[in-house]
Amino acid sequence: MPLNNLRNIGIAAHIDAGKTTTTERLLFFTGVNRKVGETHDGQSTMDFMKQEQERGITIASAAISCSWNGTQINIIDTPGHVDFTVEVERSLRVIDGMVALFCAVGGVEPQSETVWNQAERYKVPRIAFVNKIDRTGADYHDVIKQMNDNLDARAVAFQIPVGQEDEFKGIIDLMNCKLYTFKEAETIVSEIPENFRAQARDFKAQLVERLADFNEEILELFLEDKEVPAELLKKAAREATLKLLITPVFCGAAYKNKGITQLLDAIVDYLPSPVDKGAVVGMDVDDHEKARHRNPSPKEPFAALAFKLIHDPYVGQQTFVRVYSGSLRSGMQLMNSTKGKPERIGRILKIRAKDREEVSEAGPGDIVALIGLKYTKTGDTLCDMEQQLHLESIHIPPSVIELKINPASRKDQSKLGEALSKLVNEDPSFHARFDEETEETIISGMGELHLEIIVDRLKHEFGLDVVVGEPAVAFRETISQEVEVEYRHSKQTGGKGQFAQTQIRIEPNEGKGYEFIDKIKGGAIPGEYIPSVNKGILKTLADGVLAGFPVVDVKVVLLDGQFHPVDSSDFAFQTCASICFKQGFMKANPVLLEPVMKIEINTPDEYIGDITGNLTKRRGRIESMRRHRKGSQKLNGFVPLQEMFGYATTLRNLSSGRANYSMEFYQYMPVSKAIQEEALKKIAEKKRQEGK
């Protein structure tokens, strides 16, 4: 199939927009499914995980291919819950275009903003579909206004509904000036009724005026008050969409099969093919300042990005990749340029949700799963052995919540370790570590639901019965002042001794993570031991110094040192650097950092006082208030995560069940001295109790 006839798209939405139902309808109308599976009855094609079917939500992104009017559409269905935002992140990294779904009643929700910002980061062209036009409270035009006010979406109506709520009768297509009405799975095309012609004319004029800003031919016809041909409008609209100048908006009611075939037409008409996206730009492996381009052609050197791993009980590890250039064949050897290791391709699978089809090769634009890769992880680049490059990796947000888990039976400890290792490989936002001191396993993730799903998978997929502790906030440690420190490590134990000496400067490095700079001169420490110094510090960062939490945002400058020709070793320098760093860290005014969440609350007007008062008690800060609907407001602000456990119940009680909220991670921020002392005291007490 020509690359012009391929669309790699993501479907993304907040949790109540009816995304899974919309995707199921797309698959039904393209002939992938003979019948429609529903989210609420656990029969959805894309939500095939047991946890998804039980909860009626999407947890993991799933890929499937379908065809519409001679165009192949590869769909990646993404989760709507903020705890699984990394699934959206990695999907957006590899798709070419996106369908953003909005609920006609709920409008722009917090998760809509999160997904929109992710799409902005990767410059993904978008169209929007406003679903549930037939629901009570639906307001299509208000949703478009919210898109422009809250997302700066440059949203333009390409369709308008004929009636809303119970009165929803059909859709007017502004491009072709036709009315679409629906009878079960059939679309009936007719002329626009007399009583809707004036409204259609006004909205068509707005559409033409907007497109005239980007097309001189349309501008000329518009100024002369002449009719603009539909083909010219469509061509200009496609160009403007691909350049992120507009977001075309369509509408319908997916559950009633209304507007779905028109959405499929819009995907083909307005979203990009790999050819439209053009060359992917990477970095030279030796010189990161030098760009390397790969055009979407099978004749170019091979380049692909691994964006997802899953462990399948039947075929083992599947590594999902997006091919950008070149050809991929079974048995081929490639280079993982991220790891600097060669990989041999086993089998190549095209994925249809939980089903798979083995193929012998894949080319530019294809999204396939590979079997047999040993080293490749999420965000790694696979490329030609001779002509290597690095592609932009995937942004992974930090984990913010922790849970202590232990196997119910001690003999299952190694089985738990193996299961967690597989889950960590699959999900880069999930982490697991074993605390040697308390002999407990600590898992961390994006939220309570995220960890709840992990525990559920341990029980049902891996057959592990685990004992779960209370969720706790994942603090971080850092420093607030610069210090220089020197330490000499010298031990004699009868045979060969241990000797190393390091002098380091530790500096705050806010927002830039960990940096290690070697300023050794004159061979004071031999070159082979410099990595040992870094390794010793890195291990200490992971284990923490102040209270056992990972250390972030520090710069370490290695200034000087000494070695012994016989007693110095890799181990001696690792040990010396670790102790030296710990001593310096405690002198550099260490501080605890806590995760602060961005919160949005939708509430009727009468509860605003109680809700803002309660949020202030929780150390929250209100950033803004805006009118949401008549009689209700949206509050936006920031609040520490550790103050928010149990908030759902409190909010329900404060608002008689009428308010709702959503949170997402914002950033780590220092706690006050008083809160730090209290937190350290609690941690020390907990460790004392656990040690008894």
C-alpha positions in Angstrom: 0.0 0.0 0.0 1.4 3.5 -0.9 2.6 5.5 2.1 0.2 8.3 1.2 -2.7 5.8 2.0 -1.5 5.1 5.5 -2.6 6.9 8.7 -1.0 6.2 12.1 -3.4 7.8 14.6 -4.1 7.8 18.4 -7.5 8.2 20.0 -7.2 10.1 23.3 -9.8 11.5 25.7 -10.6 12.1 29.3 -12.3 9.2 31.1 -16.0 10.1 30.4 -15.8 11.0 26.7 -16.9 7.6 25.4 -13.5 6.8 23.8 -13.8 3.1 23.9 -17.3 3.1 22.5 -16.1 5.4 19.7 -13.2 3.1 18.9 -15.5 0.1 18.8 -17.7 1.9 16.3 -14.8 2.7 14.1 -13.8 -0.9 14.0 -17.4 -2.0 13.3 -17.8 0.4 10.4 -14.4 -0.6 8.9 -15.3 -4.3 9.0 -12.8 -5.4 11.6 -15.6 -6.5 13.9 -18.9 -8.1 12.9 -20.5 -6.9 16.1 -19.9 -4.1 18.4 -18.3 -4.7 21.8 -19.3 -2.4 24.7 -17.2 -1.0 27.5 -20.0 -1.5 30.0 -20.5 -5.3 29.3 -16.7 -6.1 29.2 -16.7 -7.0 25.5 -14.6 -4.2 24.1 -12.1 -5.3 21.5 -9.3 -2.9 22.6 -9.9 -3.2 26.4 -9.0 -6.9 26.6 -7.1 -7.0 29.9 -9.1 -8.5 32.7 -8.6 -5.3 34.8 -10.0 -3.1 32.0 -13.1 -5.3 31.5 -13.9 -5.3 35.2 -13.5 -1.5 35.6 -14.8 -0.4 32.2 -11.8 1.8 31.5 -8.7 1.7 29.3 -5.5 0.9 31.2 -2.9 0.0 28.5 -2.7 1.4 25.0 -3.7 -1.2 22.3 -2.9 -1.2 18.6 -5.2 -2.4 15.8 -5.3 -1.9 12.0 -8.4 -1.2 9.9 -9.1 0.1 6.4 -11.4 2.8 5.1 -11.9 3.8 1.4 -8.5 2.4 0.4 -6.6 3.9 3.3 -5.1 1.8 6.0 -5.6 3.3 9.5 -3.4 2.0 12.4 -5.2 3.0 15.6 -3.6 3.2 19.0 -6.3 3.4 21.7 -4.9 5.2 24.8 -6.1 5.4 28.4 -8.1 8.3 29.7 -7.1 8.1 33.4 -4.3 10.3 34.6 -2.5 7.4 36.4 -1.8 5.9 33.0 -0.6 9.1 31.3 2.7 7.4 30.3 0.7 5.1 28.0 -0.6 8.3 26.2 3.0 9.8 26.2 4.6 6.8 24.5 1.7 6.5 22.0 1.9 10.2 21.0 5.6 9.8 20.4 5.0 7.4 17.5 1.7 8.4 16.0 1.3 10.9 13.1 -2.1 12.3 14.0 -4.6 12.3 16.8 -8.4 12.2 17.3 -9.1 14.1 20.5 -12.5 13.1 22.0 -14.6 15.4 24.1 -17.8 14.8 26.0 -20.6 17.3 24.8 -21.7 17.5 28.5 -18.3 17.6 30.4 -16.4 19.6 27.8 -12.7 20.2 28.5 -11.7 18.1 31.5 -8.3 18.1 33.3 -7.2 15.0 31.5 -8.1 16.6 28.2 -5.6 19.4 29.0 -2.9 16.8 29.9 -3.3 14.9 26.7 -3.4 18.1 24.7 -0.2 19.4 26.2 1.5 16.0 25.4 0.3 16.3 21.8 1.7 19.8 21.7 5.1 18.5 22.9 5.3 16.1 20.0 3.7 18.5 17.5 0.9 16.0 16.6 -1.8 17.3 14.2 -5.3 16.9 15.7 -8.9 16.7 14.8 -11.6 16.7 17.5 -14.8 14.7 17.9 -17.4 16.0 20.3 -19.3 12.8 21.5 -22.6 12.3 23.4 -24.4 15.1 21.6 -27.7 13.3 22.5 -27.0 13.5 26.3 -28.9 15.8 28.6 -26.8 18.9 29.1 -24.9 18.6 25.8 -23.6 21.9 24.4 -21.5 21.5 21.3 -20.7 25.2 20.8 -19.7 25.7 24.4 -17.2 22.7 24.1 -15.6 24.5 21.1 -15.4 27.7 23.1 -13.8 25.8 26.0 -11.3 24.2 23.6 -10.3 27.6 22.4 -10.3 29.3 25.9 -8.6 26.5 27.8 -6.4 24.7 25.3 -5.8 27.5 22.7 -6.9 24.8 20.2 -7.8 27.1 17.3 -10.9 24.9 17.0 -13.1 25.4 14.0 -16.5 23.7 13.5 -16.6 21.6 10.4 -20.0 20.2 11.4 -22.9 21.5 13.5 -25.6 19.3 15.1 -29.2 19.6 14.2 -30.6 19.8 17.7 -29.0 18.6 20.9 -29.9 16.4 23.8 -33.2 14.5 23.1 -33.7 16.8 20.1 -30.5 15.6 18.3 -31.7 14.7 14.8 -28.6 14.8 12.6 -25.4 16.6 11.5 -24.9 19.3 9.0 -21.6 19.0 7.1 -20.4 22.6 6.4 -17.8 21.6 3.8 -20.4 19.9 1.5 -23.5 21.8 2.8 -25.4 18.5 3.3 -27.5 17.1 6.1 -26.6 13.6 7.5 -29.3 11.7 9.3 -28.9 8.2 10.7 -30.9 5.0 10.6 -29.2 2.3 12.6 -25.8 1.8 10.7 -27.0 3.7 7.6 -26.3 7.3 6.8 -28.9 9.2 4.8 -27.7 12.3 2.9 -30.1 15.1 2.1 -30.4 18.9 1.7 -30.2 21.2 4.7 -33.7 21.9 6.1 -35.0 25.5 5.5 -35.1 26.3 9.3 -31.3 25.5 9.6 -30.0 27.1 6.5 -29.3 30.5 8.0 -27.3 28.9 10.9 -25.4 26.7 8.5 -24.6 29.7 6.3 -23.2 31.6 9.3 -21.0 28.8 10.4 -19.8 28.1 6.9 -18.9 31.7 6.6 -16.8 31.5 9.8 -15.1 28.3 8.4 -14.3 30.0 5.1 -13.0 33.2 6.8 -10.7 31.1 9.0 -9.3 29.2 6.1 -8.9 32.4 4.1 -6.2 33.4 6.6 -4.0 30.6 5.3 -4.9 30.4 1.6 -4.8 33.4 -0.8 -7.1 31.8 -3.4 -9.8 31.4 -0.8 -9.2 34.9 0.5 -9.7 36.3 -3.0 -13.0 34.5 -3.4 -14.1 35.4 0.1 -13.4 39.1 -0.5 -15.3 39.0 -3.8 -18.2 37.2 -2.0 -18.0 34.2 -4.4 -18.7 30.6 -3.6 -15.5 28.7 -2.6 -15.4 25.1 -4.1 -15.5 22.3 -1.5 -12.3 20.7 -2.9 -10.3 23.9 -2.4 -11.7 24.3 1.1 -10.8 20.7 1.9 -7.2 21.1 0.5 -6.7 24.3 2.5 -8.2 22.7 5.7 -5.8 19.7 5.3 -2.8 21.9 5.0 -3.8 24.1 7.9 -4.4 21.0 10.1 -1.0 19.5 9.3 0.7 22.7 10.2 -1.2 22.8 13.5 -2.9 26.1 12.5 -6.4 24.8 13.2 -8.2 21.9 14.8 -11.3 20.7 12.8 -14.2 19.8 15.0 -16.8 17.1 14.3 -19.7 15.8 16.3 -21.9 12.8 16.9 -23.2 10.1 19.3 -21.0 7.1 19.0 -23.2 4.8 21.1 -26.1 5.4 18.5 -23.7 5.0 15.5 -24.2 8.7 14.6 -21.3 10.5 13.0 -18.8 7.6 12.9 -18.4 7.2 9.1 -18.0 11.0 8.8 -15.2 10.8 11.5 -13.5 8.1 9.4 -13.7 10.3 6.4 -12.2 13.2 8.4 -9.3 10.9 9.6 -8.5 10.1 5.9 -9.1 13.7 4.7 -7.3 15.8 7.4 -4.8 13.7 9.3 -1.2 13.1 8.0 0.3 10.1 6.3 4.0 9.3 7.0 4.8 11.1 3.7 3.1 14.3 5.1 5.2 14.1 8.3 8.3 13.8 6.2 11.8 12.9 7.5 12.3 11.9 11.1 15.2 13.8 12.7 17.7 12.0 15.0 21.1 12.7 16.5 24.5 11.4 15.4 25.6 8.7 17.9 29.1 10.3 18.2 28.2 14.0 17.9 24.8 14.9 19.5 24.9 18.3 17.9 24.8 16.8 14.5 21.4 15.9 13.0 20.6 12.8 11.1 17.5 12.6 8.8 15.6 9.5 7.7 12.9 9.8 5.0 9.9 7.5 5.1 11.3 5.2 2.3 12.2 1.5 2.3 15.4 2.5 0.4 16.7 4.6 3.3 18.9 3.1 6.2 16.7 1.4 8.8 15.4 3.5 11.8 12.7 2.6 14.3 11.7 3.5 17.9 10.7 1.0 20.5 7.7 2.5 22.4 6.1 -0.4 24.4 7.0 -3.8 25.9 4.5 -6.5 27.0 5.1 -10.0 28.3 2.9 -12.5 26.6 2.5 -15.9 28.3 2.5 -17.6 24.9 5.2 -15.8 22.9 7.3 -14.1 25.5 8.4 -10.5 25.4 6.8 -8.4 22.6 8.6 -5.2 21.7 6.4 -2.7 19.9 8.2 -0.5 17.4 7.3 2.2 14.9 9.3 1.9 11.7 10.4 5.3 10.3 12.6 4.2 7.4 14.1 1.2 5.7 12.9 -2.4 5.6 12.7 -4.9 8.5 12.8 -8.6 7.9 12.8 -11.7 10.2 16.3 -12.8 11.1 17.8 -9.4 10.4 20.5 -7.9 12.7 20.1 -4.3 13.9 21.9 -2.0 16.3 20.2 -0.8 19.5 22.1 2.5 19.4 20.7 3.6 22.8 22.4 0.6 24.5 25.2 0.2 22.0 24.3 -3.5 21.5 23.3 -5.5 18.4 19.9 -7.2 18.3 18.6 -10.0 16.0 15.0 -9.9 14.9 13.1 -13.1 15.6 9.5 -13.0 14.5 7.5 -9.9 13.3 3.9 -9.6 14.3 1.1 -7.3 13.2 -1.1 -6.7 16.3 -4.9 -6.6 16.3 -5.6 -5.8 19.9 -5.1 -9.3 21.6 -4.7 -11.1 18.3 -1.6 -11.3 16.2 -0.6 -12.1 12.6 2.9 -13.1 11.7 4.5 -11.2 8.7 7.9 -11.6 7.0 8.7 -7.9 6.7 7.7 -4.4 7.7 8.4 -1.0 6.2 8.1 2.8 6.9 5.0 3.8 8.8 4.4 0.3 10.1 3.7 -0.4 13.8 4.7 -4.0 14.6 5.7 -6.2 17.6 9.0 -7.9 17.5 9.9 -11.2 19.2 13.4 -12.1 20.3 14.9 -8.7 21.4 17.1 -9.1 24.4 18.2 -5.5 25.4 15.6 -3.1 23.9 13.5 -1.1 26.3 10.9 1.7 26.0 12.4 4.7 24.2 15.3 2.8 22.6 16.3 3.4 19.0 16.8 0.4 16.6 18.8 1.3 13.5 21.0 0.1 10.7 24.3 -1.5 11.9 26.5 0.8 9.8 24.5 4.0 9.6 23.5 4.6 13.2 21.5 7.4 14.9 19.6 8.2 18.1 15.9 9.1 17.8 14.3 11.4 20.4 13.3 9.2 23.4 10.1 9.2 25.4 9.4 11.6 28.4 8.6 9.5 31.5 7.0 11.4 34.4 8.3 10.5 37.9 6.5 8.1 40.2 4.8 9.9 43.2 3.2 7.2 45.4 4.7 4.1 47.1 3.3 0.9 48.5 5.0 -1.8 50.6 4.2 -5.3 49.4 5.4 -8.8 50.6 4.5 -12.3 49.3 2.1 -14.0 51.6 4.5 -17.0 51.6 8.3 -16.3 52.0 9.1 -19.0 49.5 7.4 -16.8 46.8 10.0 -14.0 47.3 12.0 -14.9 44.2 8.8 -15.4 42.2 7.7 -11.9 43.2 11.0 -10.5 42.1 10.7 -12.1 38.7 7.1 -10.8 38.2 8.0 -7.3 39.3 11.0 -7.3 36.9 8.6 -8.1 34.0 6.2 -5.4 35.0 9.0 -2.8 35.4 10.2 -3.7 31.9 6.6 -3.1 30.5 5.9 0.1 32.3 8.6 2.7 32.7 6.5 4.8 35.1 6.4 1.8 37.5 9.4 1.1 39.9 10.2 -1.6 42.4 13.1 -2.0 44.9 13.9 -4.2 47.8 14.7 -2.5 51.1 17.5 -4.5 52.7 17.0 -2.9 56.1 13.3 -3.8 56.5 13.4 -6.7 54.1 10.3 -5.4 52.3 9.6 -4.8 48.6 8.6 -1.2 47.8 6.7 -0.4 44.6 6.0 3.1 43.3 3.9 4.5 40.5 1.7 7.3 39.2 -1.2 7.0 41.6 -3.4 4.7 43.8 -5.2 3.2 40.8 -2.0 2.5 39.0 -0.6 0.5 42.0 -4.0 -1.2 42.6 -3.9 -2.5 39.0 -0.3 -3.7 39.5 -1.2 -5.7 42.6 -4.2 -7.1 40.8 -2.0 -8.3 37.9 0.4 -9.9 40.4 -2.5 -11.9 41.8 -4.2 -12.9 38.6 -1.4 -13.0 35.9 1.4 -14.3 38.1 -0.5 -16.3 40.7 1.0 -14.4 43.6 -0.8 -13.7 46.8 0.7 -10.5 48.3 0.2 -8.6 51.5 -0.1 -4.9 50.8 0.7 -2.0 53.1 -0.8 1.5 53.2 0.0 3.9 50.3 2.6 6.5 51.1 4.0 9.5 49.3 7.3 9.0 47.4 9.5 11.8 48.7 12.8 12.8 47.2 16.0 14.3 48.8 18.2 17.1 47.6 20.5 19.9 49.0 20.1 23.6 49.2 23.7 24.8 49.5 27.2 24.1 48.0 29.9 22.3 50.0 33.3 20.8 49.5 34.3 17.6 51.3 37.2 15.2 51.3 37.4 11.6 52.5 40.1 9.0 52.8 39.2 5.3 52.8 41.9 3.1 54.1 41.6 -0.4 55.4 44.1 -3.1 56.2 42.7 -6.6 56.7 45.9 -8.8 56.7 46.1 -9.3 52.9 45.7 -6.7 50.2 44.2 -3.5 51.7 41.7 -0.9 50.5 42.8 2.6 49.7 41.1 5.6 48.0 40.8 9.3 48.6 38.4 11.7 47.0 37.7 15.4 47.2 34.4 16.5 45.7 32.2 19.6 45.5 28.4 19.1 45.8 26.1 21.7 44.3 22.4 22.2 44.0 21.2 21.4 40.4 17.5 22.4 40.5 15.5 20.8 37.8 18.5 19.3 35.9 18.8 15.9 37.7 22.2 14.5 38.5 25.4 15.6 36.9 29.0 14.3 37.4 31.9 16.4 36.3 35.5 15.1 36.4 38.1 17.8 37.0 41.0 15.6 38.0 44.4 16.8 36.8 47.8 15.1 36.6 46.5 11.6 37.2 45.7 12.1 40.9 43.1 9.4 40.4 43.8 7.1 37.4 41.3 7.2 34.6 40.1 3.7 35.2 38.8 4.6 38.7 36.9 7.8 37.6 33.8 5.7 36.6 34.1 3.9 40.0 33.7 7.2 41.8 30.6 8.0 39.7 29.2 4.5 40.3 29.6 4.8 44.1 27.8 8.1 44.1 25.0 6.8 41.8 24.3 3.9 44.1 24.1 6.3 47.1 21.7 8.5 45.1 19.3 5.6 44.6 19.4 4.5 48.3 19.1 8.1 49.7 21.0 9.7 52.6 18.6 11.7 54.7 15.7 9.2 55.0 16.2 6.5 52.4 14.5 8.4 49.5 16.2 8.8 46.1 18.4 11.9 45.8 17.7 14.3 42.8 19.0 17.5 41.4 22.6 17.5 42.5 25.9 18.2 40.7 29.0 16.5 41.9 32.4 17.8 40.8 35.4 15.5 41.4 38.2 17.9 42.3 41.1 15.8 43.6 42.1 12.5 45.2 44.8 10.0 45.8 45.4 6.3 45.0 47.7 3.5 46.0 49.4 1.4 43.3 48.6 -1.9 45.2 45.6 -1.2 47.5 43.5 0.9 45.3 40.6 -0.8 43.4 37.2 -0.3 41.8 35.5 -1.3 45.0 37.7 1.0 47.2 36.9 4.0 45.1 33.2 3.2 45.0 33.1 2.9 48.8 35.2 6.0 49.3 33.0 8.1 46.9 29.8 6.8 48.5 30.9 7.8 52.1 32.4 11.1 50.8 29.1 12.0 49.1 27.0 11.1 52.2 29.2 13.3 54.5 29.0 16.2 52.1 25.2 15.7 51.5 24.5 16.0 55.3 26.6 19.3 55.5 24.8 20.8 52.4 21.5 21.6 54.3 19.6 18.6 52.9 15.9 19.0 52.3 13.0 16.7 51.6 11.0 17.2 48.4 7.3 16.2 48.1 5.2 15.6 45.0 2.8 18.6 44.4 -0.2 17.9 42.3 -2.1 20.1 39.9 -5.8 19.8 40.9 -9.0 20.8 39.2 -12.4 20.7 41.0 -15.8 21.1 39.3 -18.3 22.3 41.9 -21.8 23.9 42.1 -21.5 27.6 43.2 -23.0 26.9 46.7 -20.1 24.7 47.8 -17.2 26.9 46.7 -16.5 28.4 50.2 -16.4 25.0 52.0 -14.3 23.4 49.3 -11.7 26.2 49.1 -11.5 26.3 52.9 -10.8 22.6 53.1 -8.2 22.8 50.3 -6.4 25.6 52.2 -6.3 23.4 55.3 -4.6 20.8 53.2 -1.8 23.3 52.3 -3.4 23.8 48.9 -3.2 27.0 46.8 -6.0 28.1 44.5 -4.6 29.4 41.3 -7.8 30.4 39.4 -11.6 30.0 39.3 -13.6 30.1 36.1 -17.3 29.6 35.1 -17.7 26.0 34.0 -21.5 25.8 33.3 -24.4 27.8 34.5 -24.4 27.5 38.3 -21.0 25.8 38.5 -17.3 26.7 38.6 -13.9 25.1 38.0 -11.2 25.7 40.6 -7.6 25.2 39.6 -4.8 25.0 42.0 -1.9 23.0 43.5 -1.8 20.8 46.6 0.7 18.4 48.2 -0.1 14.8 47.4 0.4 13.6 51.0 -2.5 15.8 52.1 -4.9 14.2 49.5 -5.4 10.7 50.7 -9.1 10.1 51.3 -10.0 13.4 49.5 -12.7 11.8 47.3 -14.8 11.0 50.4 -14.3 14.5 51.9 -15.3 16.2 48.6 -18.4 14.0 48.3 -19.4 14.9 51.8 -18.7 18.7 51.4 -20.8 18.9 48.1 -23.5 16.3 48.7 -21.9 14.2 46.0 -22.2 16.9 43.4 -18.6 18.0 43.0 -15.8 16.0 41.3 -12.0 16.5 40.9 -9.0 15.3 39.0 -5.3 15.5 39.9 -2.0 15.1 38.0 1.6 15.4 39.0 3.0 18.9 38.7 6.5 18.9 40.3 8.5 18.1 43.3 8.8 21.0 45.8 10.7 21.4 49.1 8.7 20.9 52.3 8.8 23.4 55.2 11.3 22.8 58.0 8.5 21.8 60.5 6.9 19.3 58.1 10.4 17.9 57.3 11.1 17.3 60.9 7.7 15.7 61.5 8.1 13.5 58.4 11.6 12.4 59.5 10.3 11.6 63.0 7.5 9.5 61.5 9.9 7.6 59.3 12.3 6.9 62.2 9.4 5.7 64.3 8.1 3.4 61.6 11.6 1.9 61.1 11.9 1.4 64.8 8.5 -0.4 64.9 9.4 -2.5 61.9 12.8 -3.4 63.5 11.1 -4.9 66.6 
